Amino acid sequence: MLECEERSWRCQLTRFLTGASRVAVLGVGNPVRGDDGAGTYVAIILRRLLRRRLSHGRTETPGSWVSVPAGAVPENYLSLVTRFRPTHVIVVDAFHRGAMPGTISIIPPSAIEGLSLSSHRLPLGLIRDYLLLTGVSHQVYLGIQPHSVDLGTTMSPPVINSSRMVARAIARLARR
């Protein structure tokens, strides 16, 4: 196992995926609201990275991973996620925690209780509950600190860089 700092998001994500056989990544957030689109951007990049792996003739089984860019309406994609029958789900979203823009962290379960942390209508707590009801007990929520979620803004450079870093890190974990 990889040596890592106990509280590092990478370390926590690696531990979370121990024993995973089918993984769904759900990227949520509205790209029209600048940094709020971080989760969606991660899912789009990750989808490309997983496809690229397929096109290079590698023998890994990317069919055990799916990346779903759900945008501002994750509720419209939950049945797609559950039909995939994942053992583990990673939800990526913009998350305000008062840190520097682009800061990546695992969102503590207490922070998603009934709160809508982004511009999407369905609170993350309801996404968690829906997934639990459909048999997905292994879930982790990964947050990226936004700079601006104002309507019509573009993603800030720190959030773009962090989103790419998250997508690459997840893609590396998919290769294991």
C-alpha positions as CSV (number, residue, x, y, z in Angstrom):
1,M,0.0,0.0,0.0
2,L,1.1,3.5,-0.7
3,E,2.7,5.4,2.1
4,C,0.8,8.6,2.6
5,E,-0.2,11.3,5.0
6,E,-3.2,10.0,7.0
7,R,-5.4,13.0,6.3
8,S,-4.5,13.4,2.6
9,W,-7.4,13.1,0.2
10,R,-5.3,10.8,-2.0
11,C,-4.6,8.5,0.9
12,Q,-8.2,8.5,2.0
13,L,-9.4,7.8,-1.6
14,T,-6.9,5.0,-2.0
15,R,-8.1,3.4,1.2
16,F,-11.8,3.9,0.3
17,L,-11.2,2.0,-3.0
18,T,-9.6,-1.1,-1.3
19,G,-11.7,-4.1,-2.3
20,A,-13.7,-2.1,-4.9
21,S,-14.7,-4.1,-8.0
22,R,-17.1,-1.7,-9.8
23,V,-16.6,2.1,-9.3
24,A,-18.9,4.9,-10.4
25,V,-17.7,8.5,-10.3
26,L,-20.5,11.1,-10.3
27,G,-19.4,14.6,-11.1
28,V,-21.9,17.2,-10.0
29,G,-22.1,21.0,-10.4
30,N,-23.2,23.6,-12.9
31,P,-20.5,24.6,-15.4
32,V,-22.3,27.9,-16.1
33,R,-21.5,28.9,-12.6
34,G,-17.7,28.9,-12.9
35,D,-16.0,26.8,-10.3
36,D,-19.3,25.1,-9.4
37,G,-18.7,23.0,-12.5
38,A,-15.5,21.4,-11.0
39,G,-17.2,18.0,-10.3
40,T,-18.6,17.9,-13.8
41,Y,-15.2,18.8,-15.3
42,V,-13.5,16.1,-13.3
43,A,-16.0,13.5,-14.6
44,I,-15.5,14.7,-18.2
45,I,-11.7,14.5,-18.0
46,L,-11.8,11.1,-16.3
47,R,-14.1,9.7,-19.0
48,R,-11.5,10.8,-21.6
49,L,-8.7,9.2,-19.6
50,L,-10.6,6.0,-19.2
51,R,-11.4,5.9,-23.0
52,R,-7.7,6.7,-23.9
53,R,-6.7,3.7,-21.8
54,L,-9.0,1.6,-23.9
55,S,-7.7,2.9,-27.2
56,H,-4.1,2.0,-26.3
57,G,-4.9,-1.6,-26.2
58,R,-4.2,-2.1,-22.5
59,T,-5.5,-5.2,-20.8
60,E,-7.1,-3.6,-17.8
61,T,-10.9,-3.8,-17.6
62,P,-12.1,-0.2,-17.7
63,G,-15.7,-1.6,-17.9
64,S,-15.4,-1.9,-14.1
65,W,-15.3,1.9,-13.9
66,V,-17.8,4.5,-15.2
67,S,-17.6,8.3,-15.1
68,V,-20.8,10.3,-15.1
69,P,-20.8,14.1,-15.7
70,A,-24.1,14.9,-14.1
71,G,-24.0,18.7,-14.2
72,A,-26.5,20.6,-12.1
73,V,-29.1,17.7,-12.2
74,P,-27.5,14.7,-10.6
75,E,-30.9,13.3,-9.8
76,N,-31.3,12.6,-13.6
77,Y,-28.2,10.4,-13.5
78,L,-28.7,8.4,-10.3
79,S,-30.6,5.5,-12.0
80,L,-27.7,5.3,-14.6
81,V,-25.3,5.0,-11.7
82,T,-27.3,2.4,-9.9
83,R,-27.9,0.3,-13.0
84,F,-24.2,0.0,-13.3
85,R,-24.3,-1.8,-9.9
86,P,-21.2,-0.1,-8.4
87,T,-19.6,-1.4,-5.2
88,H,-18.2,2.0,-4.6
89,V,-19.3,5.6,-5.7
90,I,-17.1,8.7,-5.7
91,V,-19.1,12.0,-5.8
92,V,-17.1,15.0,-6.8
93,D,-18.5,18.5,-6.2
94,A,-17.5,22.1,-5.4
95,F,-17.4,22.4,-1.7
96,H,-17.2,25.7,0.3
97,R,-15.0,25.2,3.4
98,G,-13.3,28.5,3.6
99,A,-10.0,27.2,2.2
100,M,-7.8,28.5,-0.6
101,P,-9.5,28.0,-4.1
102,G,-8.6,24.7,-5.5
103,T,-8.1,23.0,-2.2
104,I,-9.2,19.3,-2.4
105,S,-10.7,17.5,0.5
106,I,-12.8,14.5,1.4
107,I,-16.2,16.0,2.5
108,P,-17.1,14.7,6.0
109,P,-20.5,12.9,6.2
110,S,-21.7,15.5,8.7
111,A,-21.2,18.3,6.2
112,I,-23.6,16.7,3.6
113,E,-26.6,16.2,6.0
114,G,-29.4,17.9,4.1
115,L,-27.3,20.7,2.7
116,S,-27.1,21.6,-0.9
117,L,-23.4,22.4,-1.3
118,S,-23.6,23.4,-4.9
119,S,-26.1,24.9,-7.3
120,H,-27.8,21.6,-8.0
121,R,-31.3,21.2,-6.6
122,L,-30.8,17.8,-5.0
123,P,-28.8,18.1,-1.7
124,L,-25.8,15.7,-1.5
125,G,-27.4,14.1,1.6
126,L,-30.4,13.0,-0.6
127,I,-28.0,11.6,-3.2
128,R,-26.3,9.7,-0.4
129,D,-29.6,8.4,1.0
130,Y,-30.8,7.3,-2.5
131,L,-27.6,5.4,-3.1
132,L,-27.9,3.7,0.3
133,L,-31.5,2.7,-0.5
134,T,-30.3,1.1,-3.7
135,G,-27.6,-0.9,-2.0
136,V,-24.5,1.3,-2.5
137,S,-23.1,1.6,1.0
138,H,-19.5,2.6,0.0
139,Q,-19.6,6.2,-0.9
140,V,-17.1,9.0,-0.7
141,Y,-17.6,12.7,-1.4
142,L,-14.7,14.7,-2.7
143,G,-14.8,18.5,-2.6
144,I,-12.9,21.2,-4.5
145,Q,-12.9,24.6,-2.9
146,P,-14.3,27.1,-5.5
147,H,-13.2,30.7,-6.0
148,S,-16.4,32.0,-7.6
149,V,-19.7,30.3,-8.4
150,D,-21.3,33.4,-9.9
151,L,-23.5,32.8,-13.0
152,G,-21.6,33.3,-16.2
153,T,-18.1,33.1,-14.8
154,T,-15.5,30.7,-16.0
155,M,-13.5,28.2,-13.9
156,S,-10.6,29.7,-12.1
157,P,-7.1,28.4,-12.8
158,P,-6.6,26.9,-9.3
159,V,-9.9,24.9,-9.7
160,I,-9.1,23.8,-13.2
161,N,-5.7,22.5,-12.0
162,S,-7.2,20.8,-9.0
163,S,-9.9,19.2,-11.2
164,R,-7.3,17.8,-13.5
165,M,-5.3,16.5,-10.6
166,V,-8.3,14.7,-9.2
167,A,-9.2,13.2,-12.5
168,R,-5.6,11.9,-13.1
169,A,-5.4,10.5,-9.5
170,I,-8.7,8.6,-10.0
171,A,-7.6,7.4,-13.4
172,R,-4.3,6.0,-11.8
173,L,-6.4,4.2,-9.2
174,A,-8.6,2.7,-12.0
175,R,-5.4,1.2,-13.5
176,R,-4.7,-0.8,-10.4
